[in-house]
Amino acid sequence: MTAHRGDADLWIRRYHPAQHSEVRLLCLPHAGGSASFYFPVSQALAPSIEVLAVQYPGRQDRRLEPSVESIPELADHLLPLLLDEWTDRPLALFGHSMGASLAFELAGLLEQRAGVVPVMLFASGRRAPSRFRVEEDVHGRGDEALIDEIKRLAGTDNRILGDDEVLRMVLPAIRSDYRAAELYRPQRVHQVSCPVTALVGDNDPKAPLDDVRAWQEHTIGGFSMEVYPGGHFYLTEQAPRLIRRIADTLSGAAADH
C-alpha cells in the first residue's frame, strides 16, 4: 500500500524530526482544529518522542480543498499514509474531541488491516464511541448557532472570532468537522486491542465523566482515566501536566513494546 509523498506531506506534519525517538505520537485535532495546535506538544516531547500532527483538508494551507465530512473517510485517507512511512517504530495516537473518535477508528483499522497495534490511544475530551447523542445537530444549524457553539467551548482563537471575514472563511470546514463528529457511529470498529487512556476536563459540557469512563468498554487492553480541572479545552490550560502524563505513559509503553 503505497502513498504519494505529496499526499503524506499534506496530511502529516512533523515539526521536530526525531530520528532516534523510541516512539511516535500521532496527534489528531478537534473540530475546526489544525495541525499547528500540536506544535507546542511536539516541541515539548522532542527528541524522546516524535510527534506527528495531522492537517485535515479545508483549513490553513489546505483551505481550498474540500473538507471531509466522515470519520471513517478520514481514517481511510490516513491509513495508507501511516503504513507507508510511520509504523516502523511503536506508534501511539492522541485525539482531542472529534480527533478522539478518529483515533479510535484509525486504531481499529491499523490492527484489522495491517496487524499494527498502537502502544496507546489517548482519548481526550470525548465521550466513548458507544455514547453518542442522537439529538446533536450543531452542524445543521445556521451560522450564528455554530459560532455560538464555538464561543461556548472556547476552542477557537478570539482574534478569528472577532474578524467576521476570516470566520466566514473557516466556517465551512468547522461545519464539516461537526458533521463528521456528530454523525459518527462505530460500524467497522467496536473494540481495539491497544490500551486506552481517557483524559477529560471536570467541567466539560461535551464529555460527561460517565460517558468518558465508558471508553473502557471499547478496549481489551488496559484502561485508565485522568480528570483535569477545566472545560472542553482543559488541555490548553493544563498543557504542562498533560504533556508530563503523555511522556510518562509512553516511556513505559515503549519499554514494554
BAVO-68644 format. One line per field, with one value per residue: x, y, z of N, C-alpha, C in turn; residue number from 1. Coordinates in Angstrom, 3 decimals. Each point is the difference from the previous one (the first is absolute). Example, Ala and Ser with C-alpha at 12.3 -4.5 7.8 and 13.67 -1.06 7.14 Angstrom:
2
n.xx: 13.190|-0.350
n.yy: -5.690|1.050
n.zz: 7.800|-0.720
ca.xx: -0.890|0.820
ca.yy: 1.190|1.190
ca.zz: 0.000|0.060
c.xx: 0.900|-0.770
c.yy: 1.200|1.090
c.zz: 0.000|0.730
pos: 1|2
END
This chain:
257
n.xx: 0.864|0.098|0.434|-0.568|1.269|-0.552|-0.745|1.077|0.673|-1.049|-0.084|1.276|0.016|1.289|-0.329|0.242|0.563|-0.276|1.137|0.330|-1.173|-0.381|-0.764|-1.027|-0.431|-1.072|-0.057|-1.248|-0.173|-0.519|-1.319|0.353|0.656|1.275|0.904|0.025|-1.221|0.633|0.311|-0.643|-0.908|0.137|0.011|-1.018|-0.495|0.430|1.023|-0.422|-0.974|-0.125|-0.424|-1.050|-0.272|-1.269|0.090|-1.209|-0.629|0.048|1.289|0.335|1.153|-1.008|-0.143|0.695|0.393|-0.820|-0.804|0.457|-1.166|0.959|-0.151|-0.810|-0.492|0.040|-0.489|-0.852|-0.069|-0.074|-0.778|-0.140|-0.243|-0.682|-0.649|-0.037|-0.107|-1.111|0.042|1.174|-0.582|0.012|-1.308|-0.178|-1.268|-0.096|-1.246|-0.275|-1.075|-0.336|1.186|-0.679|-1.125|0.713|0.578|-1.205|-0.576|0.987|-0.089|-1.303|0.101|0.853|-0.786|-1.180|0.508|0.742|-0.776|-0.202|0.456|-0.625|1.057|-0.710|-1.245|0.365|-1.107|0.071|-0.719|-0.212|-1.293|-0.210|0.515|-0.301|0.516|-0.431|-0.252|-1.139|-0.150|1.272|-0.166|1.076|0.472|-1.247|0.531|-0.533|0.600|-1.006|-0.795|0.613|-0.040|-1.266|-0.091|0.652|-0.709|-1.072|0.560|0.093|-0.304|-0.442|1.111|-0.085|1.234|-0.172|-0.513|0.979|0.483|-1.088|0.849|0.945|-0.873|-0.563|1.297|0.139|-1.150|0.163|1.288|-0.320|-0.900|0.909|0.874|-0.875|-0.216|1.307|0.183|-1.017|0.370|1.149|-0.087|0.492|0.290|1.184|0.017|0.009|1.077|0.969|1.136|0.229|0.834|-0.938|0.458|-1.034|-0.059|-0.356|-0.627|0.077|0.089|0.168|-0.711|1.050|0.573|-1.234|0.401|-1.281|-0.246|0.896|-0.465|-1.036|1.069|-0.083|-1.232|0.848|0.578|0.786|0.603|0.995|-0.571|0.183|-0.294|0.207|-0.453|-0.096|0.456|-1.237|-0.269|-0.644|0.548|-0.224|0.282|-0.615|-0.849|-0.263|0.498|0.666|-1.094|-0.747|0.913|0.098|-1.323|-0.039|0.965|-0.550|-1.196|0.494|0.651|-1.027|-0.847|0.912|0.233|-1.322|0.184
n.yy: -1.189|0.647|1.006|1.026|0.327|0.587|-1.125|-0.727|0.837|-0.142|-1.284|-0.329|0.777|0.168|0.666|-1.084|-0.254|-1.232|-0.067|0.278|0.565|-0.412|1.081|-0.172|1.256|-0.594|1.315|-0.163|1.098|0.954|0.085|0.374|-1.029|0.279|-0.450|1.294|-0.430|-0.997|1.155|0.592|-0.920|0.188|1.291|-0.242|-0.835|0.822|-0.824|-0.180|0.864|-0.631|1.244|-0.643|1.099|-0.350|0.320|0.244|-0.441|1.146|-0.027|1.213|-0.657|-0.678|1.304|-0.140|-0.976|-0.847|0.322|-0.846|-0.566|-0.905|-0.474|-0.965|1.013|0.774|-1.026|-0.150|1.324|-0.058|-1.063|0.144|1.252|-0.463|-0.911|1.001|0.752|-0.056|-1.247|0.525|0.889|-0.276|-0.111|1.209|0.062|1.288|-0.041|1.266|-0.252|0.621|0.510|-0.079|0.397|0.911|0.281|-0.130|0.680|0.859|-0.054|-0.030|0.961|0.673|-0.360|0.317|1.061|0.317|-0.387|1.305|-0.296|1.162|0.614|1.033|0.092|1.265|-0.163|1.188|0.403|-1.317|-0.064|-1.142|-0.738|-0.826|1.107|-0.202|1.241|-0.631|0.774|-0.372|1.272|0.332|-1.056|-0.274|0.734|1.191|0.929|0.778|-1.048|-0.192|1.288|-0.009|-1.137|0.548|1.107|-0.784|-0.668|1.257|-0.578|1.205|0.366|0.785|0.052|-1.291|-0.253|0.864|-0.818|0.685|0.690|-0.025|0.340|0.815|0.276|-0.080|0.667|-0.027|0.194|0.990|0.440|-0.211|0.574|0.955|0.051|-0.062|0.903|0.771|-0.323|0.065|-1.183|-0.688|-0.145|0.469|0.838|-1.027|-0.723|0.500|-0.496|1.198|0.352|0.454|1.230|0.137|1.163|0.720|1.129|0.412|0.988|-1.133|0.955|-0.279|-0.157|-0.375|0.012|-0.299|0.935|0.710|-0.339|0.145|0.783|-0.369|0.239|0.909|-0.536|-0.908|1.180|0.613|0.483|1.295|0.800|1.189|0.613|1.041|1.019|0.403|0.659|0.228|1.190|-0.899|-0.622|1.138|0.029|-1.255|0.722|0.691|-0.050|0.359|0.863|0.291|0.004|0.667|0.806|0.055|0.137|0.829|0.549|-0.246|0.544|0.911|0.074|-0.058|0.837
n.zz: 0.000|-1.122|0.749|-0.599|-0.226|-1.071|-0.125|0.237|-0.774|-0.793|0.233|-0.048|1.090|-0.256|1.093|0.726|-1.175|0.392|-0.637|1.264|-0.190|1.191|-0.063|-0.840|0.011|-0.512|-0.241|0.409|-0.755|0.750|0.072|-1.213|0.536|0.227|-0.838|-0.280|0.328|-0.642|-0.572|1.016|-0.308|-1.305|0.232|0.822|-0.903|-0.971|-0.227|1.270|-0.314|-1.159|-0.101|-0.472|-0.691|0.041|-1.284|0.471|-1.086|-0.671|0.445|0.452|-0.154|0.575|0.204|-1.109|0.799|-0.589|0.990|0.903|-0.269|0.044|1.229|-0.435|-0.718|1.072|0.701|-0.999|0.059|1.319|-0.048|-1.332|0.377|1.036|-0.697|-0.850|1.113|0.748|-0.424|-0.337|0.770|1.304|-0.196|0.519|0.419|-0.308|0.449|-0.325|0.759|-1.129|0.302|1.160|-0.605|-0.627|1.150|0.536|-0.971|0.106|1.315|-0.186|-0.916|0.749|0.993|-0.497|-0.603|1.071|0.998|-0.167|1.200|0.057|0.489|-0.463|0.433|-0.159|0.716|-0.559|1.058|0.087|-0.174|0.638|-0.977|0.996|0.493|-1.219|-0.398|-0.173|1.084|-0.088|-0.278|0.701|-0.671|0.414|0.958|0.182|-0.719|0.422|-0.170|-1.153|-0.275|0.429|-0.688|-1.015|0.177|0.081|-0.969|-0.426|-1.148|-0.307|-0.581|1.070|-0.465|-0.217|1.219|0.227|-0.916|-0.325|-0.750|0.936|0.928|-0.877|-0.138|1.320|0.007|-1.327|0.281|0.836|-0.879|-0.937|0.820|0.291|-1.294|-0.254|0.964|-0.380|-1.226|0.666|-0.532|1.007|-1.278|-0.403|1.035|0.835|-0.189|0.742|-0.436|-0.526|0.985|0.809|-0.172|0.825|-0.621|1.067|-0.324|1.275|-0.893|-0.666|-0.614|-0.753|1.183|0.374|1.264|0.218|-0.908|0.658|1.188|-0.825|-0.182|1.277|-0.469|-0.474|1.066|-0.551|-0.198|0.583|1.094|-0.233|0.998|-0.534|1.104|-0.825|0.685|-0.277|-1.106|-1.145|0.149|0.971|-1.144|-0.309|1.026|-0.241|-0.990|0.945|0.753|-1.038|-0.373|1.293|0.046|-1.131|0.418|1.209|-0.550|-0.931|1.003|0.798|-0.886|-0.297|1.303|0.072|-1.029
ca.xx: -0.864|0.928|-0.613|0.818|0.753|-0.684|-1.157|0.485|0.406|-1.201|-0.782|0.753|1.029|1.025|0.623|1.303|0.450|0.797|0.415|0.305|-1.040|-0.432|-1.421|-0.617|-1.334|-0.801|-0.978|-1.150|-0.658|-1.431|-0.779|0.481|1.409|1.016|1.212|0.840|-0.443|0.874|1.401|0.634|0.153|1.148|1.194|0.259|0.297|1.216|0.148|-0.262|-1.211|-0.213|-1.416|-0.551|-1.292|-0.788|-0.667|-1.170|-0.264|-0.975|0.465|1.358|0.569|-0.862|-1.347|-0.694|-0.418|-1.277|0.109|-0.515|-1.122|-0.234|1.131|0.581|0.693|1.273|0.864|0.418|1.050|1.225|0.569|1.141|1.109|0.700|0.637|1.079|1.233|0.071|-0.263|1.225|0.237|-1.264|-0.835|-1.115|-0.958|-0.644|-1.033|-0.850|-1.369|-0.180|1.230|-0.003|-0.774|0.847|1.077|-0.586|-0.240|1.299|0.622|-0.639|0.425|1.414|0.057|-0.735|0.479|1.459|0.573|0.748|-0.743|0.629|0.393|-0.959|-0.959|-0.431|-1.283|-0.127|-1.165|-0.976|-0.763|0.311|-0.680|-1.359|-0.826|-0.341|-1.265|-0.697|-0.568|1.017|-0.125|0.589|0.434|-1.137|-0.587|0.510|1.347|0.078|-0.048|1.305|0.947|-0.293|0.539|1.450|0.318|-0.336|1.054|1.263|1.022|0.546|0.672|-0.922|0.337|-0.743|-1.415|-0.241|0.184|-1.130|0.390|0.787|-0.880|-0.875|0.836|0.295|-1.221|-0.337|0.823|-0.469|-1.288|0.282|0.549|-1.109|-0.815|0.723|0.003|-1.344|-0.622|0.830|-0.445|1.006|-0.513|1.075|0.851|-0.724|1.012|1.390|0.883|0.946|-0.524|-0.606|0.036|-1.001|0.388|-1.175|-0.167|-1.088|-1.154|-0.149|-1.408|-0.097|0.536|-0.281|0.986|-0.476|0.119|1.437|0.420|-0.465|1.057|0.551|-0.751|0.442|1.351|0.325|1.265|-0.193|-0.729|0.155|-0.703|0.499|-0.871|0.735|-0.851|-0.236|-1.107|0.273|1.386|0.859|1.382|0.829|0.430|0.671|0.979|1.196|-0.365|-0.413|1.191|0.731|-0.735|0.270|1.402|0.166|-0.733|0.648|1.287|-0.272|-0.561|1.073|0.872|-0.693|-0.347
ca.yy: 1.189|1.110|1.325|1.000|0.838|1.277|-0.215|-0.172|1.308|0.797|-0.521|-0.267|1.005|-0.405|1.277|-0.201|-1.358|-0.637|-1.228|-1.101|-0.143|-1.375|-0.115|1.131|0.356|0.642|0.873|0.242|1.196|0.141|0.651|1.350|0.108|-0.223|-0.659|0.921|-0.054|-0.927|0.411|0.029|-1.377|-0.527|0.673|-0.443|-1.433|-0.327|-1.020|-1.365|-0.441|0.754|0.305|0.235|0.680|-0.126|1.186|-0.358|0.931|1.049|1.025|0.542|-0.141|-0.903|0.590|-0.054|-1.375|-0.333|-0.683|-1.366|0.090|-1.318|-0.553|-1.142|0.447|0.564|-1.122|-0.662|0.830|-0.007|-1.338|-0.340|0.926|-0.488|-1.291|0.186|0.611|0.397|-1.088|-0.773|0.091|-0.014|1.157|0.316|0.932|0.960|0.766|0.807|0.215|-0.758|-0.746|-1.251|-0.962|-0.372|-0.848|-1.317|-0.617|-0.267|-1.097|-1.239|-0.329|-0.405|-1.371|-0.950|-0.091|-0.090|-0.634|0.999|0.367|1.146|-0.252|0.703|0.925|1.046|0.558|1.232|0.852|-0.630|-1.137|-1.280|-0.134|-0.524|0.961|1.141|0.660|0.126|1.344|0.970|0.420|1.332|0.156|0.299|1.286|1.161|0.466|0.634|-1.072|-0.657|0.929|-0.015|-1.247|0.147|0.908|-0.671|-0.969|0.759|-0.763|0.714|1.248|1.140|0.929|-0.458|0.259|1.426|0.401|-0.659|-0.519|-1.224|-1.010|-0.543|-0.845|-1.291|-0.667|-1.249|-1.102|-0.311|-0.687|-1.363|-0.739|-0.282|-1.041|-1.259|-0.397|-0.244|-1.128|-1.206|-1.186|-1.042|-1.130|-0.927|-0.255|0.090|-0.135|-0.043|-0.753|0.890|0.639|1.318|0.969|1.046|1.258|0.873|1.070|-0.314|0.847|-0.070|-0.237|-0.954|-1.311|-0.377|-0.980|-1.369|-0.325|-0.148|-1.254|-1.115|-0.406|-1.299|-1.052|-0.062|-0.539|-1.219|0.320|0.700|1.264|0.931|1.262|1.095|1.170|1.241|1.182|0.737|-0.345|-0.822|0.222|-0.075|-0.339|1.188|0.482|-1.081|-0.574|-0.601|-1.241|-0.977|-0.433|-0.919|-1.268|-0.670|-0.434|-1.105|-1.153|-0.557|-0.542|-1.366|-0.799|-0.320|-0.979|-1.303|-0.420
ca.zz: 0.000|-0.135|-0.069|-0.667|0.925|0.141|0.857|1.371|0.520|0.219|1.122|1.231|0.242|0.979|0.318|0.649|-0.318|1.057|-0.680|0.903|1.021|0.206|-0.302|-0.679|0.457|-1.040|0.643|-0.866|0.535|0.271|-1.057|-0.257|0.377|-1.027|0.476|0.782|1.398|0.713|-0.081|1.334|0.486|-0.720|0.527|1.373|0.084|-0.751|-1.045|0.457|-0.678|-1.225|-0.181|-1.328|0.139|-1.220|-0.546|-0.796|-1.099|0.234|0.945|-0.144|-1.334|-0.778|0.080|-1.288|-0.246|0.639|1.291|0.100|0.924|0.590|0.755|-0.718|-1.209|0.454|0.365|-1.240|-0.599|0.812|0.190|-0.872|0.236|1.192|-0.278|-0.967|0.517|1.397|0.943|0.234|1.450|0.745|-0.310|0.892|-0.581|0.900|-0.672|0.872|-0.459|-1.233|-0.238|0.768|-0.794|-1.135|0.525|0.238|-1.303|-0.610|0.755|-0.431|-1.366|0.049|0.526|-0.845|-1.379|-0.112|1.179|0.779|1.209|0.669|1.392|0.856|-0.594|0.922|-0.421|0.783|-0.171|-0.902|0.489|-0.635|-1.298|0.148|0.754|-0.842|0.298|-1.279|-0.166|-0.391|-1.396|-0.153|-1.394|-0.850|0.358|-0.712|0.334|1.320|1.004|-0.029|0.637|1.440|0.549|0.033|1.109|1.262|0.318|0.065|-0.694|-1.144|0.347|0.020|-1.087|-1.170|0.247|-0.134|-1.396|-0.651|-1.316|0.210|0.589|-1.046|-0.861|0.626|0.463|-0.705|0.503|1.354|-0.133|-0.466|1.133|0.916|-0.631|0.153|1.409|0.523|-0.682|0.101|0.729|-0.256|-0.787|-0.377|1.165|1.271|1.057|-0.442|0.899|0.678|1.200|-0.173|1.094|-0.207|0.645|-0.108|0.965|0.928|-0.286|-1.456|-0.333|-1.109|0.381|1.389|0.474|-0.195|-1.429|-0.279|0.639|-0.837|-0.930|0.406|-0.690|-1.395|-0.094|0.752|0.656|1.262|-0.045|1.113|-0.242|0.817|-0.062|0.221|0.164|-1.242|-0.876|-1.169|-0.409|1.186|-0.359|-0.213|1.317|0.726|-0.930|0.614|0.702|-1.005|-0.739|0.900|0.020|-1.279|-0.020|0.953|-0.510|-1.174|0.403|0.462|-1.097|-0.936|0.658|0.026|-1.359
c.xx: 0.896|-0.740|0.943|0.665|-0.705|-1.220|0.427|0.368|-1.194|-0.710|0.772|1.158|0.933|0.822|1.408|0.458|0.931|0.378|0.125|-1.038|-0.435|-1.451|-0.461|-1.402|-0.715|-1.125|-1.081|-0.847|-1.504|-0.706|0.436|1.473|0.931|1.230|0.806|-0.419|0.967|1.481|0.653|0.205|1.219|1.305|0.376|0.456|1.253|1.222|-0.370|-1.251|-0.191|-1.505|-0.304|-1.376|-0.731|-0.630|-1.164|-0.141|-1.028|0.428|1.448|0.505|-0.783|-1.421|-0.771|-0.463|-1.354|0.223|-0.574|-1.052|-0.292|1.259|0.594|0.762|1.345|0.982|0.523|1.091|1.324|0.686|1.177|1.194|0.814|0.760|1.192|1.295|0.145|-0.250|1.229|0.446|-1.344|-0.754|-1.100|-0.880|-0.556|-1.036|-0.818|-1.350|-0.250|1.216|0.074|-0.797|0.813|1.143|-0.494|-0.222|1.319|0.713|-0.588|0.434|1.455|0.116|-0.624|0.667|1.505|0.652|0.852|-0.860|0.699|0.336|-0.927|-0.931|-0.427|-1.277|-0.317|-1.308|-1.089|-0.713|0.443|-0.798|-1.442|-0.946|-0.315|-1.374|-0.726|-0.541|1.021|-0.152|0.531|0.371|-1.143|-0.652|0.639|1.370|0.086|-0.015|1.335|1.055|-0.210|0.584|1.517|0.422|-0.235|1.109|1.374|1.128|0.632|0.575|-0.971|0.303|-0.718|-1.479|-0.334|0.126|-1.025|0.402|0.775|-0.889|-0.897|0.781|0.198|-1.258|-0.354|0.801|-0.459|-1.315|0.196|0.538|-1.103|-0.898|0.664|-0.080|-1.387|-0.675|0.800|-0.667|1.006|-0.619|1.089|0.803|-0.835|0.932|1.376|0.814|0.939|-0.620|-0.526|0.166|-0.985|0.371|-1.142|0.055|-1.206|-1.260|-0.257|-1.454|-0.190|0.381|-0.243|0.888|-0.454|0.123|1.453|0.508|-0.376|1.003|0.557|-0.734|0.523|1.435|0.109|1.397|-0.289|-0.785|0.336|-0.678|0.574|-0.860|0.801|-0.976|-0.212|-1.164|0.452|1.442|0.915|1.470|0.854|0.527|0.818|1.124|1.225|-0.294|-0.366|1.202|0.854|-0.674|0.254|1.412|0.209|-0.669|0.722|1.386|-0.146|-0.478|1.082|0.932|-0.615|-0.218|0.975
c.yy: 1.234|1.323|0.938|0.904|1.343|-0.101|-0.100|1.345|0.899|-0.401|-0.040|0.977|-0.486|1.240|-0.147|-1.433|-0.548|-1.392|-1.198|-0.157|-1.461|-0.216|1.251|0.218|0.745|0.776|0.410|1.131|-0.149|0.628|1.450|0.192|-0.308|-0.631|0.899|0.082|-0.839|0.365|0.055|-1.387|-0.647|0.558|-0.532|-1.457|-0.414|0.152|-1.411|-0.592|0.877|0.173|0.227|0.626|-0.023|1.337|-0.466|0.966|1.055|1.076|0.385|-0.202|-0.981|0.555|-0.077|-1.417|-0.262|-0.769|-1.410|-0.016|-1.317|-0.477|-1.220|0.412|0.631|-1.110|-0.725|0.791|-0.175|-1.362|-0.304|0.918|-0.450|-1.285|0.152|0.453|0.046|-1.122|-0.883|0.086|-0.112|1.316|0.134|1.031|0.912|0.773|0.780|0.221|-0.828|-0.872|-1.307|-1.076|-0.486|-0.904|-1.425|-0.752|-0.415|-1.148|-1.341|-0.420|-0.458|-1.456|-0.999|-0.225|-0.178|-0.677|0.934|0.436|1.181|-0.319|0.708|0.835|0.972|0.617|1.187|0.726|-0.571|-1.152|-1.270|-0.148|-0.474|0.983|1.241|0.554|0.282|1.409|1.036|0.357|1.409|0.247|0.389|1.338|1.130|0.428|0.553|-1.047|-0.728|0.872|0.021|-1.246|0.076|0.876|-0.682|-0.959|0.651|-0.738|0.699|1.329|1.177|1.006|-0.393|0.287|1.474|0.510|-0.748|-0.632|-1.305|-1.115|-0.637|-0.916|-1.396|-0.748|-1.268|-1.198|-0.408|-0.764|-1.454|-0.864|-0.374|-1.099|-1.374|-0.520|-0.420|-1.210|-1.297|-1.064|-1.116|-1.218|-1.042|-0.450|0.154|-0.132|0.009|-0.786|0.900|0.556|1.398|0.814|1.113|1.219|0.992|1.106|-0.273|0.831|0.071|-0.300|-1.042|-1.422|-0.280|-1.165|-1.442|-0.434|-0.168|-1.319|-1.210|-0.375|-1.384|-1.161|-0.236|-0.480|-1.310|0.128|0.695|1.296|0.834|1.309|1.050|1.227|1.230|1.135|0.672|-0.530|-0.817|0.152|0.135|-0.114|1.225|0.536|-1.038|-0.641|-0.603|-1.334|-1.093|-0.551|-0.937|-1.370|-0.789|-0.572|-1.202|-1.271|-0.659|-0.545|-1.444|-0.901|-0.419|-1.050|-1.388|-0.572|-1.065
c.zz: 0.000|-0.129|-0.727|1.031|0.244|0.900|1.462|0.621|0.263|1.291|1.306|0.130|1.115|0.309|0.586|-0.259|1.079|-0.492|0.939|1.108|0.093|-0.416|-0.742|0.565|-1.120|0.668|-0.997|0.577|0.227|-1.199|-0.146|0.278|-1.150|0.624|0.922|1.461|0.834|-0.096|1.389|0.597|-0.645|0.563|1.378|0.075|-0.773|0.915|0.442|-0.643|-1.231|-0.233|-1.474|0.196|-1.327|-0.368|-0.871|-1.181|0.414|0.966|-0.264|-1.435|-0.876|-0.131|-1.314|-0.350|0.656|1.298|-0.092|1.101|0.702|0.711|-0.710|-1.254|0.349|0.352|-1.236|-0.723|0.739|0.051|-0.926|0.211|1.210|-0.308|-0.926|0.647|1.516|1.006|0.231|1.451|0.705|-0.202|1.043|-0.687|1.088|-0.802|1.003|-0.671|-1.262|-0.290|0.763|-0.733|-1.196|0.453|0.232|-1.310|-0.651|0.706|-0.433|-1.388|-0.037|0.450|-0.976|-1.349|-0.119|1.201|0.842|1.177|0.669|1.451|0.978|-0.862|1.097|-0.560|0.898|-0.317|-0.885|0.707|-0.724|-1.290|0.107|0.676|-0.833|0.404|-1.320|-0.230|-0.418|-1.478|-0.200|-1.462|-0.930|0.291|-0.810|0.497|1.414|1.105|0.076|0.679|1.518|0.658|0.122|1.179|1.345|0.426|0.070|-0.687|-1.177|0.462|-0.103|-1.101|-1.277|0.180|-0.183|-1.418|-0.837|-1.331|0.131|0.533|-1.058|-0.948|0.598|0.439|-0.782|0.499|1.395|-0.058|-0.461|1.130|0.998|-0.566|0.187|1.429|0.465|-0.636|0.136|0.868|-0.300|-0.693|-0.246|1.213|1.274|1.202|-0.643|1.015|0.784|1.274|-0.314|1.272|-0.335|0.837|-0.181|1.041|0.881|-0.232|-1.507|-0.353|-1.101|0.407|1.484|0.435|-0.200|-1.458|-0.414|0.573|-0.857|-1.091|0.368|-0.671|-1.417|-0.154|0.766|0.600|1.327|-0.201|1.232|-0.380|0.930|-0.245|0.401|0.315|-1.360|-0.806|-1.191|-0.480|1.218|-0.389|-0.301|1.329|0.748|-0.820|0.686|0.678|-0.993|-0.757|0.849|0.032|-1.278|-0.020|0.913|-0.518|-1.160|0.298|0.456|-1.118|-0.984|0.582|-0.028|-1.394|-0.526
pos: 1|2|3|4|5|6|7|8|9|10|11|12|13|14|15|16|17|18|19|20|21|22|23|24|25|26|27|28|29|30|31|32|33|34|35|36|37|38|39|40|41|42|43|44|45|46|47|48|49|50|51|52|53|54|55|56|57|58|59|60|61|62|63|64|65|66|67|68|69|70|71|72|73|74|75|76|77|78|79|80|81|82|83|84|85|86|87|88|89|90|91|92|93|94|95|96|97|98|99|100|101|102|103|104|105|106|107|108|109|110|111|112|113|114|115|116|117|118|119|120|121|122|123|124|125|126|127|128|129|130|131|132|133|134|135|136|137|138|139|140|141|142|143|144|145|146|147|148|149|150|151|152|153|154|155|156|157|158|159|160|161|162|163|164|165|166|167|168|169|170|171|172|173|174|175|176|177|178|179|180|181|182|183|184|185|186|187|188|189|190|191|192|193|194|195|196|197|198|199|200|201|202|203|204|205|206|207|208|209|210|211|212|213|214|215|216|217|218|219|220|221|222|223|224|225|226|227|228|229|230|231|232|233|234|235|236|237|238|239|240|241|242|243|244|245|246|247|248|249|250|251|252|253|254|255|256|257
END
